Amino acid sequence: YNGDKRTSDEERQLAYQQWISGATKVLIATTAFSAGNDYAHVRMVIHMDRPFDMVDYIQGQGRAGRDG
């Protein structure tokens, strides 16, 4: 899931819907995806590189395990 101009809005929407429905178990995304998303089925967040700042890190890590 990315914002590359070669990826159409339809392709992004399809990838997102497949992930939301559970048809796709893994979503690899930029840090922009973690901001504001709250889905109970996110079990783990792995950062490939250091986040830009602590806010990005906390937002990304805060996405995991919200179902208790």
C-alpha positions in Angstrom: 0.0 0.0 0.0 1.7 3.1 -1.1 1.3 6.6 -2.6 3.4 5.9 -5.7 1.9 7.7 -8.7 2.2 4.4 -10.7 -0.3 2.8 -8.3 -3.9 3.7 -9.2 -6.5 4.7 -6.6 -8.4 1.6 -7.6 -5.4 -0.6 -6.8 -4.9 1.1 -3.5 -8.5 0.7 -2.6 -8.5 -3.0 -3.6 -5.4 -3.6 -1.4 -7.0 -1.8 1.5 -10.3 -3.6 1.2 -8.6 -7.0 1.0 -6.7 -6.2 4.1 -9.7 -4.9 6.0 -11.8 -8.0 5.1 -9.0 -10.4 6.2 -8.4 -11.8 2.7 -4.8 -10.4 3.0 -3.1 -10.9 6.4 -0.2 -8.5 5.9 -0.1 -4.9 4.9 3.2 -3.2 4.2 2.7 0.5 4.2 4.4 3.9 4.7 4.2 5.7 8.0 1.4 7.8 6.6 -0.9 4.8 6.9 -0.5 4.5 10.7 -1.8 7.9 11.5 -5.4 7.9 12.4 -6.1 4.2 11.6 -7.6 2.1 14.4 -8.2 -1.6 13.5 -8.5 -4.3 16.1 -7.1 -7.0 13.8 -3.6 -5.3 13.7 -1.5 -7.6 15.9 2.0 -6.3 15.1 3.7 -3.2 13.7 7.3 -3.5 12.5 9.3 -0.5 11.5 11.7 -1.0 8.7 13.8 2.0 9.7 13.8 4.6 12.4 10.6 6.6 12.5 11.1 10.3 11.7 10.3 11.3 15.3 8.8 9.9 18.5 5.2 10.9 17.5 5.5 8.7 14.3 6.9 5.8 16.4 4.2 6.0 19.1 1.4 6.3 16.5 2.7 3.3 14.6 3.2 1.1 17.7 -0.2 2.2 19.1 -1.9 0.5 16.2 -1.1 -3.0 17.5 -3.1 -5.1 19.9 -6.1 -2.9 20.3 -8.4 -5.9 20.7 -6.8 -6.7 24.1 
